[in-house]
């Protein structure tokens, strides 16, 4: 079962210039589908001019890729969306959002964000820093006094870059953490789950992915903004992007078009276990749609949230402050990579009920979002799929 972790290979520290460790190419079941898709859309005389139109040929090719992925993994349902030039130009549901009631998945089917939400919180934190309300290099107790002091100071920069040393899941209560059923009305109350545990490493020493690190970042953001997390994220992230279908994933709420989630158990497709995501709201406890995720990326690329300097910093591999090594494949809140010589950003999430991925190429103003109501799709497969879709969108003319 995916556990709210970054998809793909684990970013690693490099102490000198090496090839990017996060580079993932289309492989396995994607090769045949991608080859067909590229043949369908390649036009030798075409030119790329930042078009906001997705041709019928390209849409058909993308449908083929998504359908092949669903068939390969046995996923019941999915929704994918594409943004070009700041607009949502295509969104479509595939399969069933609810098997028991035979409800088709559609463009507005609502799925959990899982860890995709971390990129949203990181953007909000960087905005606070840009406004002078958050010092990324101050001890986090400045803004979150309920998190106890540790042998070394932890900063917001450590939290955003996954280098804080705060543990991820694990230990004797791992199952209770993964399948939490307690509802937390206050996002920062979830610190009680892990705040007294020892650090796994000295902050800034290396990359160590941590959902609980981002829950701590949520407390920091609340302190810096003097606002509860739910209304703050609504005001600074969701509303500016027009993300009208995105909100906290409250299992008690009536949320239109909410997808059911599924998992393979002993080779048998079953309903996902019930989980209340409020324990990790800050780290991805939201519910959204694929078009809303595209709207988030479009707004991010447009510079509405952040300055160009802050955006560049988020998409630059992180330099570890303790010794100057570089984290291959992760910046400040985004997994980073190259696509035909262009910088790309991505984030994925997997948790009970969902496996998702978002991917964007700022230079071409391309955004792709995909959400499956099925847990058992590995991160590297999701990355391969969205990169294959990007190949279709760009065609030969759009590549450097």
Buried (B, 14 or more C-beta within 10 A) or exposed (E): BBBBBBBBBBBBBBEEEEEBBBBBEBEEBBEEBBEEBBEBBEEEEBEEEEBEEBBEBBBEBBBBBBBBBBEBBEBBBBBBBBBBBBBBBBBBBBBBBBBEEEBEBBBBBBBBBBBBBBBBBBBBBBBBBBEEBBBBEBBBBBBBEEBEEBEBBBBBBBBBBBBBBBBBBEEEEEEEBBBBEEEBEBBBBBBEBBBEEEBBBBBBBBBBBBBBBBBBBBBBBBBBBEBEBBEBBBEBBBEBBBBEBBBBBBBEEEBEBBBBBBBBEEEEBEBBBEBBBBBBBBBBBBBBBBBBBBBBBBBBBBEEBBEEEBBEBBBBBBEBBEEEBBBBBBBBBBBBBEBBEBBBBBBBBBBBBBBBBBBBBBBBBBBBBBBBBBBBBBBBBBBBBBBBBBBBBBBEEBBE
